[in-house]
């Protein structure tokens, strides 16, 4: 029988158990491929800080509008030899892929980044489950009468499904040191620089960096924050429609920023309006930022709004005039299959 007033010990025990299960759920949420539009994008906030910005009569010039076309074009593609077959032990193919990647082979770099990243994901899940099992085995789940409190059916089903999914991956990852897994970002960076436009979009919106123990990756996070905006602008200049909404999100003013994770934040109301106007012209609004745009356009100086709209029209005319040249398909946010992640 559940007591109406839990004891302090019971409350502490249940809190610890909830935290462990919450870690697993949190990992699931981080790796989710659900459309960000499914998450709330509230528009609360004041425009006082925005209004205080002087009206110069024109917004900043965009690199994608002013730069020479060669500056935003991708490097000469490299001819890639066939990659190793899928689902080989990573320790057996690491050296070959790493050597090819460092020579500029984008396909090899993407494959190795995806292999390392899925190993990291598998180990995080399995470690979380192991901690939960150890906690339960040590009689951590007990009520005030010291009777065992087993996990409910939904928790057992989730743990079993996670084990079934990630244990085979961990088998392929044996012999690969944890420190080497951190190199996923380095090879993803090469793939983004040398590979397809979709790899630039994936790099900018979903870097293969550790969000849990991020202090060990501070240099890589710093590099990412500098490189991601450039990658997004390159993708836009290549006609990737999927690059436009993240650009708008990256520039949304802090007071209006929705609770959507994005590693790059450069608040700028004028740039936000331009990219959100462009998103609207392209029929895109995955982050539900149109209400933010409507609110800002009703409160800011009409000249600033007009300038932003004009810039959006120029971007559309320059990069999206030919619908056949645009790419609306984005790579999956994560995948257990490195080949699927890299074939875009």
Phi and psi restraints in degrees (value plus and minus 20) as a CYANA .aco file:
   2 UNK   PHI    -103.4   -63.4
   2 UNK   PSI     102.2   142.2
   3 UNK   PHI     -86.3   -46.3
   3 UNK   PSI     128.0   168.0
   4 UNK   PHI     -90.3   -50.3
   4 UNK   PSI     -48.7    -8.7
   5 UNK   PHI    -142.5  -102.5
   5 UNK   PSI      81.8   121.8
   6 UNK   PHI     -81.4   -41.4
   6 UNK   PSI     124.0   164.0
   7 UNK   PHI     -92.0   -52.0
   7 UNK   PSI     145.7   185.7
   8 UNK   PHI     -82.6   -42.6
   8 UNK   PSI     -59.0   -19.0
   9 UNK   PHI     -85.6   -45.6
   9 UNK   PSI     -62.6   -22.6
  10 UNK   PHI     -83.9   -43.9
  10 UNK   PSI     -62.0   -22.0
  11 UNK   PHI     -81.0   -41.0
  11 UNK   PSI     -62.6   -22.6
  12 UNK   PHI     -85.1   -45.1
  12 UNK   PSI     -63.9   -23.9
  13 UNK   PHI     -82.0   -42.0
  13 UNK   PSI     -67.3   -27.3
  14 UNK   PHI     -85.3   -45.3
  14 UNK   PSI     -53.4   -13.4
  15 UNK   PHI     -85.0   -45.0
  15 UNK   PSI     -61.1   -21.1
  16 UNK   PHI     -85.6   -45.6
  16 UNK   PSI     -65.0   -25.0
  17 UNK   PHI     -81.4   -41.4
  17 UNK   PSI     -62.4   -22.4
  18 UNK   PHI     -82.8   -42.8
  18 UNK   PSI     -57.1   -17.1
  19 UNK   PHI     -85.3   -45.3
  19 UNK   PSI     -59.6   -19.6
  20 UNK   PHI     -86.5   -46.5
  20 UNK   PSI     -67.5   -27.5
  21 UNK   PHI     -83.5   -43.5
  21 UNK   PSI     -57.3   -17.3
  22 UNK   PHI     -81.7   -41.7
  22 UNK   PSI     -54.6   -14.6
  23 UNK   PHI     -81.5   -41.5
  23 UNK   PSI     -63.2   -23.2
  24 UNK   PHI     -84.1   -44.1
  24 UNK   PSI     -65.2   -25.2
  25 UNK   PHI     -82.3   -42.3
  25 UNK   PSI     -59.2   -19.2
  26 UNK   PHI     -82.7   -42.7
  26 UNK   PSI     -59.6   -19.6
  27 UNK   PHI     -83.2   -43.2
  27 UNK   PSI     -60.8   -20.8
  28 UNK   PHI     -79.1   -39.1
  28 UNK   PSI     -63.5   -23.5
  29 UNK   PHI     -84.7   -44.7
  29 UNK   PSI     -61.2   -21.2
  30 UNK   PHI     -82.5   -42.5
  30 UNK   PSI     -57.1   -17.1
  31 UNK   PHI    -110.5   -70.5
  31 UNK   PSI     -17.6    22.4
  32 UNK   PHI     -83.7   -43.7
  32 UNK   PSI     123.1   163.1
  33 UNK   PHI    -120.0   -80.0
  33 UNK   PSI      -6.9    33.1
  34 UNK   PHI     -84.1   -44.1
  34 UNK   PSI     127.8   167.8
  35 UNK   PHI     -79.7   -39.7
  35 UNK   PSI     109.6   149.6
  36 UNK   PHI     -78.3   -38.3
  36 UNK   PSI     -37.6     2.4
  37 UNK   PHI     -86.0   -46.0
  37 UNK   PSI     -37.6     2.4
  38 UNK   PHI     -94.8   -54.8
  38 UNK   PSI     -30.3     9.7
  39 UNK   PHI    -119.7   -79.7
  39 UNK   PSI     127.0   167.0
  40 UNK   PHI     -83.8   -43.8
  40 UNK   PSI     120.9   160.9
  41 UNK   PHI    -148.2  -108.2
  41 UNK   PSI      47.6    87.6
  42 UNK   PHI     -76.5   -36.5
  42 UNK   PSI     133.2   173.2
  43 UNK   PHI    -134.9   -94.9
  43 UNK   PSI       0.8    40.8
  44 UNK   PHI     -85.9   -45.9
  44 UNK   PSI     128.6   168.6
  45 UNK   PHI     120.6   160.6
  45 UNK   PSI     143.7   183.7
  46 UNK   PHI    -125.6   -85.6
  46 UNK   PSI     133.1   173.1
  47 UNK   PHI    -122.5   -82.5
  47 UNK   PSI      -3.7    36.3
  48 UNK   PHI     -79.8   -39.8
  48 UNK   PSI     -66.1   -26.1
  49 UNK   PHI     -84.5   -44.5
  49 UNK   PSI     -54.0   -14.0
  50 UNK   PHI     -89.5   -49.5
  50 UNK   PSI     -62.8   -22.8
  51 UNK   PHI     -84.8   -44.8
  51 UNK   PSI     -46.8    -6.8
  52 UNK   PHI     -93.7   -53.7
  52 UNK   PSI     -33.8     6.2
  53 UNK   PHI     -89.9   -49.9
  53 UNK   PSI     109.6   149.6
  54 UNK   PHI     -80.4   -40.4
  54 UNK   PSI     123.2   163.2
  55 UNK   PHI    -109.0   -69.0
  55 UNK   PSI      89.2   129.2
  56 UNK   PHI    -109.8   -69.8
  56 UNK   PSI     -26.7    13.3
  57 UNK   PHI      66.4   106.4
  57 UNK   PSI     -27.7    12.3
  58 UNK   PHI    -177.2  -137.2
  58 UNK   PSI     125.1   165.1
  59 UNK   PHI    -109.1   -69.1
  59 UNK   PSI     152.3   192.3
  60 UNK   PHI     -80.9   -40.9
  60 UNK   PSI     123.6   163.6
  61 UNK   PHI     -90.3   -50.3
  61 UNK   PSI     119.1   159.1
  62 UNK   PHI    -108.0   -68.0
  62 UNK   PSI     120.4   160.4
  63 UNK   PHI     -76.6   -36.6
  63 UNK   PSI     -58.9   -18.9
  64 UNK   PHI     -90.3   -50.3
  64 UNK   PSI     -34.8     5.2
  65 UNK   PHI    -115.4   -75.4
  65 UNK   PSI     -53.9   -13.9
  66 UNK   PHI    -120.3   -80.3
  66 UNK   PSI     -42.4    -2.4
  67 UNK   PHI     -94.1   -54.1
  67 UNK   PSI     133.1   173.1
  68 UNK   PHI     -82.0   -42.0
  68 UNK   PSI     123.3   163.3
  69 UNK   PHI     -79.1   -39.1
  69 UNK   PSI     -50.0   -10.0
  70 UNK   PHI     -87.9   -47.9
  70 UNK   PSI     -44.6    -4.6
  71 UNK   PHI     -90.9   -50.9
  71 UNK   PSI     -44.1    -4.1
  72 UNK   PHI    -131.7   -91.7
  72 UNK   PSI     -14.4    25.6
  73 UNK   PHI    -104.5   -64.5
  73 UNK   PSI     135.4   175.4
  74 UNK   PHI     -96.6   -56.6
  74 UNK   PSI     135.3   175.3
  75 UNK   PHI     -83.7   -43.7
  75 UNK   PSI     146.1   186.1
  76 UNK   PHI     -77.0   -37.0
  76 UNK   PSI     105.1   145.1
  77 UNK   PHI     -85.5   -45.5
  77 UNK   PSI     125.2   165.2
  78 UNK   PHI    -113.7   -73.7
  78 UNK   PSI     126.8   166.8
  79 UNK   PHI    -102.2   -62.2
  79 UNK   PSI      97.6   137.6
  80 UNK   PHI    -118.8   -78.8
  80 UNK   PSI     113.2   153.2
  81 UNK   PHI     -92.5   -52.5
  81 UNK   PSI     143.4   183.4
  82 UNK   PHI     -76.5   -36.5
  82 UNK   PSI     122.1   162.1
  83 UNK   PHI    -104.7   -64.7
  83 UNK   PSI     140.2   180.2
  84 UNK   PHI     -79.1   -39.1
  84 UNK   PSI     133.4   173.4
  85 UNK   PHI     -78.5   -38.5
  85 UNK   PSI     135.9   175.9
  86 UNK   PHI     -90.4   -50.4
  86 UNK   PSI     140.3   180.3
  87 UNK   PHI      40.0    80.0
  87 UNK   PSI      15.8    55.8
  88 UNK   PHI    -112.3   -72.3
  88 UNK   PSI     132.9   172.9
  89 UNK   PHI     -75.0   -35.0
  89 UNK   PSI     111.1   151.1
  90 UNK   PHI     -81.6   -41.6
  90 UNK   PSI     -55.7   -15.7
  91 UNK   PHI     -80.1   -40.1
  91 UNK   PSI     -46.8    -6.8
  92 UNK   PHI     -99.8   -59.8
  92 UNK   PSI     -45.3    -5.3
  93 UNK   PHI    -133.3   -93.3
  93 UNK   PSI     -23.3    16.7
  94 UNK   PHI     -79.2   -39.2
  94 UNK   PSI     -72.3   -32.3
  95 UNK   PHI     -80.1   -40.1
  95 UNK   PSI     -62.7   -22.7
  96 UNK   PHI     -82.9   -42.9
  96 UNK   PSI     -68.6   -28.6
  97 UNK   PHI     -85.4   -45.4
  97 UNK   PSI     -60.6   -20.6
  98 UNK   PHI     -83.9   -43.9
  98 UNK   PSI     -62.3   -22.3
  99 UNK   PHI     -83.6   -43.6
  99 UNK   PSI     -64.4   -24.4
 100 UNK   PHI     -85.1   -45.1
 100 UNK   PSI     -60.2   -20.2
 101 UNK   PHI     -83.0   -43.0
 101 UNK   PSI     -62.9   -22.9
 102 UNK   PHI     -89.0   -49.0
 102 UNK   PSI     -37.0     3.0
 103 UNK   PHI    -107.3   -67.3
 103 UNK   PSI     -19.5    20.5
 104 UNK   PHI      80.7   120.7
 104 UNK   PSI      -8.1    31.9
 105 UNK   PHI     -98.1   -58.1
 105 UNK   PSI      84.8   124.8
 106 UNK   PHI     -86.3   -46.3
 106 UNK   PSI     -56.8   -16.8
 107 UNK   PHI     -85.5   -45.5
 107 UNK   PSI     -62.9   -22.9
 108 UNK   PHI     -86.3   -46.3
 108 UNK   PSI     -58.7   -18.7
 109 UNK   PHI     -84.1   -44.1
 109 UNK   PSI     -63.5   -23.5
 110 UNK   PHI     -86.2   -46.2
 110 UNK   PSI     -64.0   -24.0
 111 UNK   PHI     -80.3   -40.3
 111 UNK   PSI     -65.3   -25.3
 112 UNK   PHI     -88.4   -48.4
 112 UNK   PSI     -60.6   -20.6
 113 UNK   PHI     -79.9   -39.9
 113 UNK   PSI     -64.5   -24.5
 114 UNK   PHI     -86.9   -46.9
 114 UNK   PSI     -57.7   -17.7
 115 UNK   PHI     -83.5   -43.5
 115 UNK   PSI     -67.5   -27.5
 116 UNK   PHI     -84.6   -44.6
 116 UNK   PSI     -58.7   -18.7
 117 UNK   PHI     -88.0   -48.0
 117 UNK   PSI     -59.6   -19.6
 118 UNK   PHI     -91.2   -51.2
 118 UNK   PSI     -49.1    -9.1
 119 UNK   PHI     -85.7   -45.7
 119 UNK   PSI     -62.3   -22.3
 120 UNK   PHI     -80.4   -40.4
 120 UNK   PSI     -65.1   -25.1
 121 UNK   PHI     -82.4   -42.4
 121 UNK   PSI     -65.5   -25.5
 122 UNK   PHI     -80.9   -40.9
 122 UNK   PSI     -63.8   -23.8
 123 UNK   PHI     -87.1   -47.1
 123 UNK   PSI     -54.7   -14.7
 124 UNK   PHI     -84.9   -44.9
 124 UNK   PSI     -65.9   -25.9
 125 UNK   PHI     -83.2   -43.2
 125 UNK   PSI     -68.4   -28.4
 126 UNK   PHI     -86.9   -46.9
 126 UNK   PSI     -54.7   -14.7
 127 UNK   PHI     -85.2   -45.2
 127 UNK   PSI     -61.4   -21.4
 128 UNK   PHI     -82.9   -42.9
 128 UNK   PSI     -61.2   -21.2
 129 UNK   PHI     -86.5   -46.5
 129 UNK   PSI     -61.3   -21.3
 130 UNK   PHI     -80.7   -40.7
 130 UNK   PSI     -61.2   -21.2
 131 UNK   PHI     -83.8   -43.8
 131 UNK   PSI     -59.4   -19.4
 132 UNK   PHI     -84.6   -44.6
 132 UNK   PSI     -64.6   -24.6
 133 UNK   PHI     -83.9   -43.9
 133 UNK   PSI     -61.4   -21.4
 134 UNK   PHI     -83.8   -43.8
 134 UNK   PSI     -59.3   -19.3
 135 UNK   PHI     -83.5   -43.5
 135 UNK   PSI     -64.5   -24.5
 136 UNK   PHI     -88.4   -48.4
 136 UNK   PSI     -59.4   -19.4
 137 UNK   PHI     -85.1   -45.1
 137 UNK   PSI     -49.7    -9.7
 138 UNK   PHI    -107.3   -67.3
 138 UNK   PSI       3.3    43.3
 139 UNK   PHI      40.3    80.3
 139 UNK   PSI      13.6    53.6
 140 UNK   PHI     -94.5   -54.5
 140 UNK   PSI     -45.8    -5.8
 141 UNK   PHI    -114.8   -74.8
 141 UNK   PSI      69.5   109.5
 142 UNK   PHI    -159.3  -119.3
 142 UNK   PSI     128.7   168.7
 143 UNK   PHI    -113.9   -73.9
 143 UNK   PSI    -192.7  -152.7
 144 UNK   PHI     -84.4   -44.4
 144 UNK   PSI     -43.3    -3.3
 145 UNK   PHI    -108.8   -68.8
 145 UNK   PSI     -13.6    26.4
 146 UNK   PHI      43.2    83.2
 146 UNK   PSI      12.6    52.6
 147 UNK   PHI    -119.3   -79.3
 147 UNK   PSI     121.7   161.7
 148 UNK   PHI     -81.4   -41.4
 148 UNK   PSI     117.5   157.5
 149 UNK   PHI    -133.3   -93.3
 149 UNK   PSI      76.2   116.2
 150 UNK   PHI     -91.3   -51.3
 150 UNK   PSI     135.6   175.6
 151 UNK   PHI     -84.8   -44.8
 151 UNK   PSI     130.8   170.8
 152 UNK   PHI     -95.0   -55.0
 152 UNK   PSI     152.5   192.5
 153 UNK   PHI     -82.0   -42.0
 153 UNK   PSI     -59.5   -19.5
 154 UNK   PHI     -86.2   -46.2
 154 UNK   PSI     -56.2   -16.2
 155 UNK   PHI     -87.2   -47.2
 155 UNK   PSI     -64.2   -24.2
 156 UNK   PHI     -80.6   -40.6
 156 UNK   PSI     -62.9   -22.9
 157 UNK   PHI     -83.4   -43.4
 157 UNK   PSI     -60.9   -20.9
 158 UNK   PHI     -85.1   -45.1
 158 UNK   PSI     -62.9   -22.9
 159 UNK   PHI     -85.2   -45.2
 159 UNK   PSI     -62.4   -22.4
 160 UNK   PHI     -83.7   -43.7
 160 UNK   PSI     -62.7   -22.7
 161 UNK   PHI     -84.0   -44.0
 161 UNK   PSI     -60.4   -20.4
 162 UNK   PHI     -85.2   -45.2
 162 UNK   PSI     -63.4   -23.4
 163 UNK   PHI     -80.7   -40.7
 163 UNK   PSI     -65.3   -25.3
 164 UNK   PHI     -81.9   -41.9
 164 UNK   PSI     -53.6   -13.6
 165 UNK   PHI     -98.0   -58.0
 165 UNK   PSI     -60.9   -20.9
 166 UNK   PHI    -124.5   -84.5
 166 UNK   PSI     -36.5     3.5
 167 UNK   PHI     -83.6   -43.6
 167 UNK   PSI     -61.3   -21.3
 168 UNK   PHI     -82.9   -42.9
 168 UNK   PSI     -54.4   -14.4
 169 UNK   PHI     -87.7   -47.7
 169 UNK   PSI     -63.2   -23.2
 170 UNK   PHI     -80.3   -40.3
 170 UNK   PSI     -53.8   -13.8
 171 UNK   PHI     -80.9   -40.9
 171 UNK   PSI     -60.3   -20.3
 172 UNK   PHI     -91.5   -51.5
 172 UNK   PSI     -37.1     2.9
 173 UNK   PHI    -117.0   -77.0
 173 UNK   PSI     -22.2    17.8
 174 UNK   PHI     -80.5   -40.5
 174 UNK   PSI     120.2   160.2
 175 UNK   PHI      69.8   109.8
 175 UNK   PSI     -23.2    16.8
 176 UNK   PHI    -121.4   -81.4
 176 UNK   PSI      99.0   139.0
 177 UNK   PHI     -88.3   -48.3
 177 UNK   PSI     132.2   172.2
 178 UNK   PHI     -80.5   -40.5
 178 UNK   PSI     -57.2   -17.2
 179 UNK   PHI     -83.2   -43.2
 179 UNK   PSI     -55.2   -15.2
 180 UNK   PHI     -88.4   -48.4
 180 UNK   PSI     -48.2    -8.2
 181 UNK   PHI     -82.8   -42.8
 181 UNK   PSI     -47.6    -7.6
 182 UNK   PHI     -86.2   -46.2
 182 UNK   PSI     -36.1     3.9
 183 UNK   PHI     -93.6   -53.6
 183 UNK   PSI     -24.8    15.2
 184 UNK   PHI     -72.9   -32.9
 184 UNK   PSI     -63.5   -23.5
 185 UNK   PHI     -82.1   -42.1
 185 UNK   PSI     -62.2   -22.2
 186 UNK   PHI     -80.6   -40.6
 186 UNK   PSI     -61.1   -21.1
 187 UNK   PHI     -97.5   -57.5
 187 UNK   PSI     -51.7   -11.7
 188 UNK   PHI     -82.5   -42.5
 188 UNK   PSI     -56.8   -16.8
 189 UNK   PHI     -82.0   -42.0
 189 UNK   PSI     -62.4   -22.4
 190 UNK   PHI     -83.6   -43.6
 190 UNK   PSI     -63.6   -23.6
 191 UNK   PHI     -82.7   -42.7
 191 UNK   PSI     -59.2   -19.2
 192 UNK   PHI     -88.2   -48.2
 192 UNK   PSI     -58.8   -18.8
 193 UNK   PHI     -90.9   -50.9
 193 UNK   PSI     -59.2   -19.2
 194 UNK   PHI    -127.0   -87.0
 194 UNK   PSI     -32.5     7.5
 195 UNK   PHI    -119.7   -79.7
 195 UNK   PSI    -168.3  -128.3
 196 UNK   PHI     -98.7   -58.7
 196 UNK   PSI     140.7   180.7
 197 UNK   PHI     -77.1   -37.1
 197 UNK   PSI     -55.1   -15.1
 198 UNK   PHI     -85.6   -45.6
 198 UNK   PSI     -48.6    -8.6
 199 UNK   PHI     -89.6   -49.6
 199 UNK   PSI     -51.2   -11.2
 200 UNK   PHI     -88.7   -48.7
 200 UNK   PSI     -59.1   -19.1
 201 UNK   PHI     -86.9   -46.9
 201 UNK   PSI     -62.5   -22.5
 202 UNK   PHI     -83.3   -43.3
 202 UNK   PSI     -62.3   -22.3
 203 UNK   PHI     -80.0   -40.0
 203 UNK   PSI     -64.3   -24.3
 204 UNK   PHI     -91.9   -51.9
 204 UNK   PSI     -53.0   -13.0
 205 UNK   PHI    -120.0   -80.0
 205 UNK   PSI     -38.6     1.4
 206 UNK   PHI    -168.2  -128.2
 206 UNK   PSI      51.6    91.6
 207 UNK   PHI     -86.7   -46.7
 207 UNK   PSI     125.3   165.3
 208 UNK   PHI    -105.3   -65.3
 208 UNK   PSI      47.6    87.6
 209 UNK   PHI    -141.2  -101.2
 209 UNK   PSI     135.8   175.8
 210 UNK   PHI    -103.8   -63.8
 210 UNK   PSI      93.0   133.0
 211 UNK   PHI    -108.6   -68.6
 211 UNK   PSI     -26.6    13.4
 212 UNK   PHI    -112.7   -72.7
 212 UNK   PSI     -73.0   -33.0
 213 UNK   PHI    -129.0   -89.0
 213 UNK   PSI      39.5    79.5
 214 UNK   PHI     -89.6   -49.6
 214 UNK   PSI     -39.8     0.2
 215 UNK   PHI     -82.7   -42.7
 215 UNK   PSI     -45.5    -5.5
 216 UNK   PHI     -97.9   -57.9
 216 UNK   PSI     -29.8    10.2
 217 UNK   PHI    -142.3  -102.3
 217 UNK   PSI       5.6    45.6
 218 UNK   PHI     -80.9   -40.9
 218 UNK   PSI     -60.0   -20.0
 219 UNK   PHI     -83.6   -43.6
 219 UNK   PSI     -61.2   -21.2
 220 UNK   PHI     -88.5   -48.5
 220 UNK   PSI     -59.3   -19.3
 221 UNK   PHI     -81.2   -41.2
 221 UNK   PSI     -60.5   -20.5
 222 UNK   PHI     -83.2   -43.2
 222 UNK   PSI     -63.8   -23.8
 223 UNK   PHI     -81.7   -41.7
 223 UNK   PSI     -61.6   -21.6
 224 UNK   PHI     -81.5   -41.5
 224 UNK   PSI     -65.2   -25.2
 225 UNK   PHI     -83.9   -43.9
 225 UNK   PSI     -48.0    -8.0
 226 UNK   PHI    -100.5   -60.5
 226 UNK   PSI     -57.8   -17.8
 227 UNK   PHI    -107.2   -67.2
 227 UNK   PSI     -50.5   -10.5
 228 UNK   PHI     -79.2   -39.2
 228 UNK   PSI     -66.1   -26.1
 229 UNK   PHI     -79.2   -39.2
 229 UNK   PSI     -56.2   -16.2
 230 UNK   PHI     -86.0   -46.0
 230 UNK   PSI     -62.4   -22.4
 231 UNK   PHI     -83.5   -43.5
 231 UNK   PSI     -59.9   -19.9
 232 UNK   PHI     -84.5   -44.5
 232 UNK   PSI     -61.8   -21.8
 233 UNK   PHI     -87.4   -47.4
 233 UNK   PSI     -56.9   -16.9
 234 UNK   PHI     -83.0   -43.0
 234 UNK   PSI     -63.2   -23.2
 235 UNK   PHI     -82.8   -42.8
 235 UNK   PSI     -61.0   -21.0
 236 UNK   PHI     -81.6   -41.6
 236 UNK   PSI     -64.5   -24.5
 237 UNK   PHI     -86.0   -46.0
 237 UNK   PSI     -37.6     2.4
 238 UNK   PHI    -112.2   -72.2
 238 UNK   PSI     -13.3    26.7
 239 UNK   PHI      64.0   104.0
 239 UNK   PSI       2.2    42.2
 240 UNK   PHI    -106.5   -66.5
 240 UNK   PSI      83.5   123.5
 241 UNK   PHI     -82.3   -42.3
 241 UNK   PSI     -49.7    -9.7
 242 UNK   PHI     -85.5   -45.5
 242 UNK   PSI     -33.2     6.8
 243 UNK   PHI    -100.6   -60.6
 243 UNK   PSI     -38.2     1.8
 244 UNK   PHI     -90.4   -50.4
 244 UNK   PSI     -71.0   -31.0
 245 UNK   PHI     -78.4   -38.4
 245 UNK   PSI     -61.8   -21.8
 246 UNK   PHI     -82.8   -42.8
 246 UNK   PSI     -53.3   -13.3
 247 UNK   PHI     -84.1   -44.1
 247 UNK   PSI     -62.2   -22.2
 248 UNK   PHI     -83.1   -43.1
 248 UNK   PSI     -64.6   -24.6
 249 UNK   PHI     -82.2   -42.2
 249 UNK   PSI     -58.1   -18.1
 250 UNK   PHI     -87.2   -47.2
 250 UNK   PSI     -42.9    -2.9
 251 UNK   PHI    -124.4   -84.4
 251 UNK   PSI     -20.0    20.0
 252 UNK   PHI     -82.7   -42.7
 252 UNK   PSI     115.7   155.7
 253 UNK   PHI     -76.9   -36.9
 253 UNK   PSI     126.5   166.5
 254 UNK   PHI     -76.9   -36.9
 254 UNK   PSI     -57.5   -17.5
 255 UNK   PHI     -87.3   -47.3
 255 UNK   PSI     -35.8     4.2
 256 UNK   PHI    -134.0   -94.0
 256 UNK   PSI     -17.5    22.5
 257 UNK   PHI     -86.3   -46.3
 257 UNK   PSI     107.2   147.2
 258 UNK   PHI     -97.5   -57.5
 258 UNK   PSI     142.9   182.9
 259 UNK   PHI     -99.5   -59.5
 259 UNK   PSI      41.7    81.7
 260 UNK   PHI    -140.1  -100.1
 260 UNK   PSI     104.5   144.5
 261 UNK   PHI     -89.3   -49.3
 261 UNK   PSI     108.3   148.3
 262 UNK   PHI    -172.3  -132.3
 262 UNK   PSI     106.6   146.6
 263 UNK   PHI     -90.9   -50.9
 263 UNK   PSI     -33.9     6.1
 264 UNK   PHI    -133.1   -93.1
 264 UNK   PSI     103.7   143.7
 265 UNK   PHI    -151.3  -111.3
 265 UNK   PSI      98.5   138.5
 266 UNK   PHI    -152.8  -112.8
 266 UNK   PSI      54.2    94.2
 267 UNK   PHI     -74.3   -34.3
 267 UNK   PSI     105.7   145.7
 268 UNK   PHI    -179.5  -139.5
 268 UNK   PSI      86.2   126.2
 269 UNK   PHI     -81.5   -41.5
 269 UNK   PSI     -54.5   -14.5
 270 UNK   PHI     -90.4   -50.4
 270 UNK   PSI     -64.7   -24.7
 271 UNK   PHI     -86.1   -46.1
 271 UNK   PSI     -58.6   -18.6
 272 UNK   PHI     -77.7   -37.7
 272 UNK   PSI     -69.2   -29.2
 273 UNK   PHI     -79.9   -39.9
 273 UNK   PSI     -61.5   -21.5
 274 UNK   PHI     -80.8   -40.8
 274 UNK   PSI     -70.1   -30.1
 275 UNK   PHI     -92.1   -52.1
 275 UNK   PSI     -50.0   -10.0
 276 UNK   PHI     -95.4   -55.4
 276 UNK   PSI     -54.8   -14.8
 277 UNK   PHI     -80.1   -40.1
 277 UNK   PSI     -63.2   -23.2
 278 UNK   PHI     -84.6   -44.6
 278 UNK   PSI     -61.1   -21.1
 279 UNK   PHI     -77.7   -37.7
 279 UNK   PSI     -62.7   -22.7
 280 UNK   PHI     -84.5   -44.5
 280 UNK   PSI     -61.1   -21.1
 281 UNK   PHI     -82.1   -42.1
 281 UNK   PSI     -52.0   -12.0
 282 UNK   PHI    -109.9   -69.9
 282 UNK   PSI     -19.5    20.5
 283 UNK   PHI      53.7    93.7
 283 UNK   PSI      12.3    52.3
 284 UNK   PHI    -140.4  -100.4
 284 UNK   PSI     116.6   156.6
 285 UNK   PHI    -181.0  -141.0
 285 UNK   PSI      38.8    78.8
 286 UNK   PHI     -86.5   -46.5
 286 UNK   PSI     -44.2    -4.2
 287 UNK   PHI    -117.8   -77.8
 287 UNK   PSI     -13.4    26.6
 288 UNK   PHI      33.4    73.4
 288 UNK   PSI      32.6    72.6
 289 UNK   PHI    -118.1   -78.1
 289 UNK   PSI     -23.8    16.2
 290 UNK   PHI     -78.1   -38.1
 290 UNK   PSI     -61.3   -21.3
 291 UNK   PHI     -80.8   -40.8
 291 UNK   PSI     -55.0   -15.0
 292 UNK   PHI     -85.0   -45.0
 292 UNK   PSI     -64.0   -24.0
 293 UNK   PHI     -81.2   -41.2
 293 UNK   PSI     -65.6   -25.6
 294 UNK   PHI     -80.8   -40.8
 294 UNK   PSI     -60.8   -20.8
 295 UNK   PHI     -85.9   -45.9
 295 UNK   PSI     -63.3   -23.3
 296 UNK   PHI     -86.6   -46.6
 296 UNK   PSI     -61.4   -21.4
 297 UNK   PHI     -86.6   -46.6
 297 UNK   PSI     -44.2    -4.2
 298 UNK   PHI    -102.7   -62.7
 298 UNK   PSI     -35.5     4.5
 299 UNK   PHI    -132.7   -92.7
 299 UNK   PSI     -39.3     0.7
 300 UNK   PHI    -111.9   -71.9
 300 UNK   PSI     147.3   187.3
 301 UNK   PHI     -78.1   -38.1
 301 UNK   PSI     109.7   149.7
 302 UNK   PHI     -75.8   -35.8
 302 UNK   PSI     -50.8   -10.8
 303 UNK   PHI     -85.1   -45.1
 303 UNK   PSI     -58.3   -18.3
 304 UNK   PHI     -87.2   -47.2
 304 UNK   PSI     -59.0   -19.0
 305 UNK   PHI     -84.4   -44.4
 305 UNK   PSI     -64.0   -24.0
 306 UNK   PHI     -83.3   -43.3
 306 UNK   PSI     -62.5   -22.5
 307 UNK   PHI     -80.4   -40.4
 307 UNK   PSI     -63.0   -23.0
 308 UNK   PHI     -83.0   -43.0
 308 UNK   PSI     -61.8   -21.8
 309 UNK   PHI     -85.3   -45.3
 309 UNK   PSI     -59.7   -19.7
 310 UNK   PHI     -82.9   -42.9
 310 UNK   PSI     -62.4   -22.4
 311 UNK   PHI     -81.6   -41.6
 311 UNK   PSI     -60.2   -20.2
 312 UNK   PHI     -82.2   -42.2
 312 UNK   PSI     -61.6   -21.6
 313 UNK   PHI     -82.9   -42.9
 313 UNK   PSI     -58.7   -18.7
 314 UNK   PHI     -86.1   -46.1
 314 UNK   PSI     -61.5   -21.5
 315 UNK   PHI     -83.7   -43.7
 315 UNK   PSI     -62.5   -22.5
 316 UNK   PHI     -83.6   -43.6
 316 UNK   PSI     -62.7   -22.7
 317 UNK   PHI     -86.4   -46.4
 317 UNK   PSI     -54.0   -14.0
 318 UNK   PHI    -101.0   -61.0
 318 UNK   PSI     -57.8   -17.8
 319 UNK   PHI    -135.9   -95.9
 319 UNK   PSI     -35.1     4.9
 320 UNK   PHI    -150.5  -110.5
 320 UNK   PSI       4.9    44.9
 321 UNK   PHI     -88.9   -48.9
 321 UNK   PSI     -54.0   -14.0
 322 UNK   PHI    -121.6   -81.6
 322 UNK   PSI      84.8   124.8
 323 UNK   PHI     -76.3   -36.3
 323 UNK   PSI     -49.1    -9.1
 324 UNK   PHI     -90.5   -50.5
 324 UNK   PSI     -38.3     1.7
 325 UNK   PHI    -109.8   -69.8
 325 UNK   PSI     -26.9    13.1
 326 UNK   PHI    -105.6   -65.6
 326 UNK   PSI     135.0   175.0
 327 UNK   PHI    -143.8  -103.8
 327 UNK   PSI      92.8   132.8
 328 UNK   PHI    -114.8   -74.8
 328 UNK   PSI     -37.6     2.4
 329 UNK   PHI    -101.7   -61.7
 329 UNK   PSI     108.1   148.1
 330 UNK   PHI    -125.1   -85.1
 330 UNK   PSI     133.1   173.1
 331 UNK   PHI     -87.8   -47.8
 331 UNK   PSI     135.4   175.4
 332 UNK   PHI     -81.9   -41.9
 332 UNK   PSI     127.5   167.5
 333 UNK   PHI     -85.1   -45.1
 333 UNK   PSI     -51.8   -11.8
 334 UNK   PHI    -177.0  -137.0
 334 UNK   PSI     139.3   179.3
 335 UNK   PHI    -178.9  -138.9
 335 UNK   PSI     123.8   163.8
 336 UNK   PHI     -97.9   -57.9
 336 UNK   PSI     -28.6    11.4
 337 UNK   PHI    -132.4   -92.4
 337 UNK   PSI      83.6   123.6
 338 UNK   PHI     -77.7   -37.7
 338 UNK   PSI     -53.5   -13.5
 339 UNK   PHI     -85.2   -45.2
 339 UNK   PSI     -58.9   -18.9
 340 UNK   PHI     -82.8   -42.8
 340 UNK   PSI     -62.2   -22.2
 341 UNK   PHI     -85.0   -45.0
 341 UNK   PSI     -51.2   -11.2
 342 UNK   PHI    -121.9   -81.9
 342 UNK   PSI     -22.4    17.6
 343 UNK   PHI    -103.4   -63.4
 343 UNK   PSI     -28.4    11.6
